Amino acid sequence: MFIIVNGKQIELPETVQTVQGLLAHYNLENRIVVVEVNQEIITKENYETTSLSHGDVVEIVHFVGGG
C-alpha cells in the first residue's frame, strides 16, 4: 500500500498495517512522537488499533534535543 508520510509518498511492506507498525518500521516506537493520520491526532493508546489504508496522509513529529 502507498501512503504519504511527512509529505513523501512511500510504499509500506504488507506487514505494516497500523500506526504502531509504522513507528516500528522507522525505529521510532520508543521515542516521544506525535502522529496525525488524515488530519486527526492519534493518541499513543490507539497506535496499535489505528489501521492504515492506501492513500492515508500521515504526519510524524518527533522531538530532537540540542542547544
C-alpha positions in Angstrom: 0.0 0.0 0.0 1.1 3.5 -0.6 0.7 6.3 2.0 2.1 9.8 2.4 4.4 10.3 5.4 5.6 13.8 6.1 4.9 14.9 2.6 6.6 11.9 0.8 4.8 9.0 -0.8 6.1 5.7 0.4 5.2 2.1 -0.2 4.7 0.1 3.0 5.6 -3.5 3.4 2.5 -5.8 3.8 3.4 -6.4 7.4 2.9 -2.7 8.3 -0.8 -2.2 8.9 -1.1 0.1 12.0 0.4 3.3 13.3 2.4 1.2 15.8 3.8 -0.9 12.9 4.7 2.3 11.0 6.6 3.7 14.0 8.5 0.4 14.4 9.3 0.5 10.6 11.0 3.8 11.2 12.5 2.8 14.6 10.5 5.4 16.4 8.5 3.1 18.6 10.4 4.1 21.8 10.5 7.8 21.2 8.2 10.6 22.1 6.2 11.4 18.9 3.0 13.0 17.8 1.2 11.1 15.0 -1.5 12.6 12.8 -3.4 10.4 10.3 -5.6 12.3 7.8 -5.5 15.4 10.0 -6.5 13.6 13.2 -4.1 13.3 16.1 -3.8 9.7 17.2 -3.2 9.1 20.9 -0.5 6.7 22.0 -3.1 4.3 23.4 -4.6 3.9 19.9 -1.3 3.3 17.9 -1.9 -0.5 17.9 -5.5 -0.3 16.9 -5.4 2.5 14.3 -5.2 0.9 10.9 -3.5 2.5 7.9 -5.1 2.4 4.5 -3.9 3.1 1.0 -3.7 6.8 0.4 -3.6 7.9 4.1 -1.7 11.0 4.9 0.4 10.7 8.0 2.5 13.3 9.8 5.0 12.1 12.4 6.7 14.7 14.6 9.5 13.7 16.9 11.5 15.8 19.2 15.2 16.3 18.8 17.3 17.7 21.7 20.1 20.1 21.3 21.2 23.5 22.0 
